[in-house]
Amino acid sequence: MNKLIVLPKQQHSHMLEYMPNDGTLKKLADFFTMFSDSTRIKIITALCLGRMCVNDLSVTLNINQTTVSHQLKYLKTYGAVGCERDGKIIYYFIKSDSINDVMLNGVNYLLAN
């Protein structure tokens, strides 16, 4: 019933072929949600520079430790952040250079516009 008005059928087919499935779209939306909070962006930025514990993140970023812990839990849930225990101290780190790449691309985009 619905017909294309301007878009050529070949381009329409090509678009549909490359459109991610619903599961991938959900994961992609969740991925970008990680960057939708300024506190998470601060934490991600700090961790892109090196692994840190909650206390050091809290002091460095001037954010309450409870807030840092809550945001780290969120980032861990979505796979952006990992952790390692060394005695009593838990160190957090970025799990993939892709996270840093997204941050750098975002900054580069903002600087160019």
ChimeraX commands (.cxc) that place a marker at each C-alpha (Angstrom):
marker #1 position 0.00,0.00,0.00 radius 0.5
marker #1 position 2.73,2.48,0.95 radius 0.5
marker #1 position 4.83,3.39,-2.04 radius 0.5
marker #1 position 8.13,5.20,-2.31 radius 0.5
marker #1 position 7.81,8.69,-3.72 radius 0.5
marker #1 position 11.37,9.89,-4.31 radius 0.5
marker #1 position 13.74,7.18,-3.08 radius 0.5
marker #1 position 14.80,4.76,-5.86 radius 0.5
marker #1 position 13.97,1.09,-5.17 radius 0.5
marker #1 position 17.63,0.09,-5.40 radius 0.5
marker #1 position 18.65,2.63,-2.75 radius 0.5
marker #1 position 15.69,1.54,-0.60 radius 0.5
marker #1 position 16.79,-2.11,-0.84 radius 0.5
marker #1 position 20.38,-1.14,-0.08 radius 0.5
marker #1 position 19.28,0.78,3.02 radius 0.5
marker #1 position 17.21,-2.14,4.29 radius 0.5
marker #1 position 20.09,-4.54,3.72 radius 0.5
marker #1 position 22.42,-2.52,5.95 radius 0.5
marker #1 position 19.89,-1.54,8.61 radius 0.5
marker #1 position 20.84,-3.22,11.91 radius 0.5
marker #1 position 18.35,-5.68,13.38 radius 0.5
marker #1 position 16.30,-4.72,16.45 radius 0.5
marker #1 position 18.71,-6.39,18.89 radius 0.5
marker #1 position 21.68,-4.54,17.46 radius 0.5
marker #1 position 19.75,-1.26,17.44 radius 0.5
marker #1 position 18.94,-1.71,21.15 radius 0.5
marker #1 position 22.58,-2.41,21.98 radius 0.5
marker #1 position 23.69,0.59,19.94 radius 0.5
marker #1 position 21.20,2.85,21.72 radius 0.5
marker #1 position 22.43,1.53,25.08 radius 0.5
marker #1 position 26.03,2.13,24.00 radius 0.5
marker #1 position 25.38,5.77,23.17 radius 0.5
marker #1 position 23.37,6.21,26.38 radius 0.5
marker #1 position 26.67,5.77,28.23 radius 0.5
marker #1 position 27.69,9.14,26.80 radius 0.5
marker #1 position 24.44,10.93,27.67 radius 0.5
marker #1 position 25.42,11.89,31.21 radius 0.5
marker #1 position 28.13,14.46,32.02 radius 0.5
marker #1 position 29.24,12.56,35.15 radius 0.5
marker #1 position 29.75,9.39,33.12 radius 0.5
marker #1 position 31.66,11.36,30.50 radius 0.5
marker #1 position 33.98,12.72,33.20 radius 0.5
marker #1 position 34.58,9.22,34.54 radius 0.5
marker #1 position 35.15,7.78,31.07 radius 0.5
marker #1 position 37.58,10.59,30.27 radius 0.5
marker #1 position 39.56,9.99,33.46 radius 0.5
marker #1 position 39.66,6.24,32.89 radius 0.5
marker #1 position 40.80,6.71,29.28 radius 0.5
marker #1 position 43.92,8.25,30.80 radius 0.5
marker #1 position 44.56,5.36,33.18 radius 0.5
marker #1 position 43.05,2.98,35.70 radius 0.5
marker #1 position 41.80,4.48,38.94 radius 0.5
marker #1 position 40.01,3.55,42.17 radius 0.5
marker #1 position 36.71,5.09,43.28 radius 0.5
marker #1 position 38.37,7.37,45.83 radius 0.5
marker #1 position 40.85,8.78,43.32 radius 0.5
marker #1 position 38.08,9.32,40.76 radius 0.5
marker #1 position 35.97,11.04,43.42 radius 0.5
marker #1 position 38.77,13.38,44.52 radius 0.5
marker #1 position 40.04,14.10,41.01 radius 0.5
marker #1 position 36.60,14.80,39.53 radius 0.5
marker #1 position 35.14,16.38,42.69 radius 0.5
marker #1 position 32.20,13.97,42.64 radius 0.5
marker #1 position 30.68,12.17,45.62 radius 0.5
marker #1 position 32.02,8.58,45.99 radius 0.5
marker #1 position 28.49,7.16,45.99 radius 0.5
marker #1 position 27.78,8.86,42.67 radius 0.5
marker #1 position 31.05,7.60,41.20 radius 0.5
marker #1 position 30.27,4.05,42.34 radius 0.5
marker #1 position 26.75,4.23,40.92 radius 0.5
marker #1 position 27.99,5.46,37.54 radius 0.5
marker #1 position 30.79,2.87,37.46 radius 0.5
marker #1 position 28.19,0.15,38.06 radius 0.5
marker #1 position 26.21,1.49,35.11 radius 0.5
marker #1 position 29.32,1.60,32.90 radius 0.5
marker #1 position 30.27,-1.94,33.96 radius 0.5
marker #1 position 26.77,-3.21,33.16 radius 0.5
marker #1 position 27.13,-1.97,29.58 radius 0.5
marker #1 position 30.65,-3.35,29.24 radius 0.5
marker #1 position 32.57,-0.08,28.96 radius 0.5
marker #1 position 34.45,-0.44,32.24 radius 0.5
marker #1 position 36.20,-3.36,33.86 radius 0.5
marker #1 position 37.80,-3.73,37.26 radius 0.5
marker #1 position 40.67,-5.52,38.98 radius 0.5
marker #1 position 41.20,-6.05,42.68 radius 0.5
marker #1 position 44.64,-5.46,44.18 radius 0.5
marker #1 position 44.34,-6.27,47.88 radius 0.5
marker #1 position 41.67,-3.95,49.28 radius 0.5
marker #1 position 41.72,-1.59,46.32 radius 0.5
marker #1 position 39.58,-2.08,43.21 radius 0.5
marker #1 position 40.94,-0.43,40.09 radius 0.5
marker #1 position 38.60,0.53,37.25 radius 0.5
marker #1 position 39.64,0.83,33.62 radius 0.5
marker #1 position 38.20,1.28,30.14 radius 0.5
marker #1 position 37.77,-2.14,28.52 radius 0.5
marker #1 position 38.17,-1.06,24.91 radius 0.5
marker #1 position 40.06,1.58,22.96 radius 0.5
marker #1 position 36.83,2.02,21.02 radius 0.5
marker #1 position 35.39,3.95,23.99 radius 0.5
marker #1 position 38.30,6.39,23.80 radius 0.5
marker #1 position 37.83,6.63,20.01 radius 0.5
marker #1 position 34.17,7.59,20.45 radius 0.5
marker #1 position 35.15,10.27,22.97 radius 0.5
marker #1 position 37.84,11.67,20.66 radius 0.5
marker #1 position 35.50,11.63,17.66 radius 0.5
marker #1 position 32.89,13.49,19.69 radius 0.5
marker #1 position 35.35,16.17,20.74 radius 0.5
marker #1 position 36.70,16.48,17.18 radius 0.5
marker #1 position 33.16,16.87,15.85 radius 0.5
marker #1 position 32.40,19.62,18.37 radius 0.5
marker #1 position 35.63,21.46,17.58 radius 0.5
marker #1 position 34.91,21.34,13.84 radius 0.5
marker #1 position 31.37,22.74,14.18 radius 0.5
marker link #1:1,2 radius 0.2
marker link #1:2,3 radius 0.2
marker link #1:3,4 radius 0.2
marker link #1:4,5 radius 0.2
marker link #1:5,6 radius 0.2
marker link #1:6,7 radius 0.2
marker link #1:7,8 radius 0.2
marker link #1:8,9 radius 0.2
marker link #1:9,10 radius 0.2
marker link #1:10,11 radius 0.2
marker link #1:11,12 radius 0.2
marker link #1:12,13 radius 0.2
marker link #1:13,14 radius 0.2
marker link #1:14,15 radius 0.2
marker link #1:15,16 radius 0.2
marker link #1:16,17 radius 0.2
marker link #1:17,18 radius 0.2
marker link #1:18,19 radius 0.2
marker link #1:19,20 radius 0.2
marker link #1:20,21 radius 0.2
marker link #1:21,22 radius 0.2
marker link #1:22,23 radius 0.2
marker link #1:23,24 radius 0.2
marker link #1:24,25 radius 0.2
marker link #1:25,26 radius 0.2
marker link #1:26,27 radius 0.2
marker link #1:27,28 radius 0.2
marker link #1:28,29 radius 0.2
marker link #1:29,30 radius 0.2
marker link #1:30,31 radius 0.2
marker link #1:31,32 radius 0.2
marker link #1:32,33 radius 0.2
marker link #1:33,34 radius 0.2
marker link #1:34,35 radius 0.2
marker link #1:35,36 radius 0.2
marker link #1:36,37 radius 0.2
marker link #1:37,38 radius 0.2
marker link #1:38,39 radius 0.2
marker link #1:39,40 radius 0.2
marker link #1:40,41 radius 0.2
marker link #1:41,42 radius 0.2
marker link #1:42,43 radius 0.2
marker link #1:43,44 radius 0.2
marker link #1:44,45 radius 0.2
marker link #1:45,46 radius 0.2
marker link #1:46,47 radius 0.2
marker link #1:47,48 radius 0.2
marker link #1:48,49 radius 0.2
marker link #1:49,50 radius 0.2
marker link #1:50,51 radius 0.2
marker link #1:51,52 radius 0.2
marker link #1:52,53 radius 0.2
marker link #1:53,54 radius 0.2
marker link #1:54,55 radius 0.2
marker link #1:55,56 radius 0.2
marker link #1:56,57 radius 0.2
marker link #1:57,58 radius 0.2
marker link #1:58,59 radius 0.2
marker link #1:59,60 radius 0.2
marker link #1:60,61 radius 0.2
marker link #1:61,62 radius 0.2
marker link #1:62,63 radius 0.2
marker link #1:63,64 radius 0.2
marker link #1:64,65 radius 0.2
marker link #1:65,66 radius 0.2
marker link #1:66,67 radius 0.2
marker link #1:67,68 radius 0.2
marker link #1:68,69 radius 0.2
marker link #1:69,70 radius 0.2
marker link #1:70,71 radius 0.2
marker link #1:71,72 radius 0.2
marker link #1:72,73 radius 0.2
marker link #1:73,74 radius 0.2
marker link #1:74,75 radius 0.2
marker link #1:75,76 radius 0.2
marker link #1:76,77 radius 0.2
marker link #1:77,78 radius 0.2
marker link #1:78,79 radius 0.2
marker link #1:79,80 radius 0.2
marker link #1:80,81 radius 0.2
marker link #1:81,82 radius 0.2
marker link #1:82,83 radius 0.2
marker link #1:83,84 radius 0.2
marker link #1:84,85 radius 0.2
marker link #1:85,86 radius 0.2
marker link #1:86,87 radius 0.2
marker link #1:87,88 radius 0.2
marker link #1:88,89 radius 0.2
marker link #1:89,90 radius 0.2
marker link #1:90,91 radius 0.2
marker link #1:91,92 radius 0.2
marker link #1:92,93 radius 0.2
marker link #1:93,94 radius 0.2
marker link #1:94,95 radius 0.2
marker link #1:95,96 radius 0.2
marker link #1:96,97 radius 0.2
marker link #1:97,98 radius 0.2
marker link #1:98,99 radius 0.2
marker link #1:99,100 radius 0.2
marker link #1:100,101 radius 0.2
marker link #1:101,102 radius 0.2
marker link #1:102,103 radius 0.2
marker link #1:103,104 radius 0.2
marker link #1:104,105 radius 0.2
marker link #1:105,106 radius 0.2
marker link #1:106,107 radius 0.2
marker link #1:107,108 radius 0.2
marker link #1:108,109 radius 0.2
marker link #1:109,110 radius 0.2
marker link #1:110,111 radius 0.2
marker link #1:111,112 radius 0.2
marker link #1:112,113 radius 0.2
view
